[in-house]
């Protein structure tokens, strides 16, 4: 009698990387990187591309407006 064990799938170790860009180009770089990942078929190697942002309420001329600001600001 033979017993077969199901193939074990080991979780891949995932690493974080930071890409430095010119200030104001973060979203464009993220968009282009996502396109390259798709065109090269690397979805199994690169899982997510993010630009860290947070929502803030700004008041200008007495009006409230919700805006997204990048969490990591450019260094002066």
C-alpha positions as CSV (number, residue, x, y, z in Angstrom):
1,X,0.0,0.0,0.0
2,X,1.3,3.4,-0.9
3,X,0.5,6.6,0.9
4,X,1.0,9.9,-1.0
5,X,1.4,13.1,0.9
6,X,0.0,16.2,-0.8
7,X,2.6,18.5,-2.2
8,X,3.6,21.0,0.4
9,X,3.5,24.6,-0.6
10,X,6.0,26.6,1.4
11,X,5.2,30.3,1.8
12,X,7.7,32.5,-0.1
13,X,9.6,35.0,1.9
14,X,8.6,38.5,0.9
15,X,10.9,41.4,1.1
16,X,10.1,45.2,1.1
17,X,12.0,47.5,-1.1
18,X,12.0,51.3,-1.3
19,X,12.4,53.2,-4.5
20,X,13.6,56.8,-4.4
21,X,12.0,59.1,-6.9
22,X,12.0,62.8,-7.6
23,X,9.4,64.6,-5.5
24,X,6.0,64.8,-7.3
25,X,6.8,61.7,-9.5
26,X,5.9,59.0,-7.0
27,X,2.5,58.1,-8.5
28,X,3.9,58.1,-12.1
29,X,6.7,55.8,-11.0
30,X,4.3,53.5,-9.2
31,X,2.0,53.4,-12.3
32,X,4.9,52.7,-14.7
33,X,6.3,50.0,-12.4
34,X,2.9,48.2,-12.2
35,X,2.8,48.3,-16.0
36,X,6.3,46.8,-16.3
37,X,5.4,44.1,-13.8
38,X,2.4,43.1,-15.9
39,X,4.1,43.3,-19.2
40,X,7.0,41.1,-18.0
41,X,4.8,38.6,-16.2
42,X,6.3,39.2,-12.8
43,X,3.1,39.2,-10.8
44,X,4.4,36.1,-8.9
45,X,7.6,38.0,-7.8
46,X,6.3,41.5,-7.2
47,X,3.1,41.5,-5.3
48,X,2.3,45.1,-4.6
49,X,3.4,48.7,-5.4
50,X,2.2,51.4,-3.0
51,X,2.8,55.1,-2.4
52,X,2.1,55.7,1.3
53,X,-0.6,58.3,1.7
54,X,-3.0,59.6,4.3
55,X,-6.2,61.6,4.1
56,X,-6.3,65.0,5.7
57,X,-8.9,67.7,6.0
58,X,-7.7,71.1,4.7
59,X,-9.7,74.3,5.2
60,X,-9.3,77.0,2.6
61,X,-11.5,80.0,2.2
62,X,-13.8,78.5,4.9
63,X,-14.4,75.3,3.0
64,X,-13.4,71.9,4.1
65,X,-11.7,69.6,1.6
66,X,-10.4,66.1,2.1
67,X,-7.0,65.7,0.4
68,X,-4.5,62.9,0.2
69,X,-0.9,63.7,1.2
70,X,2.1,61.5,0.9
71,X,3.3,60.1,4.3
72,X,7.0,60.4,3.4
73,X,7.7,63.9,2.4
74,X,10.7,65.0,0.3
75,X,13.8,66.0,2.2
76,X,14.9,69.6,1.7
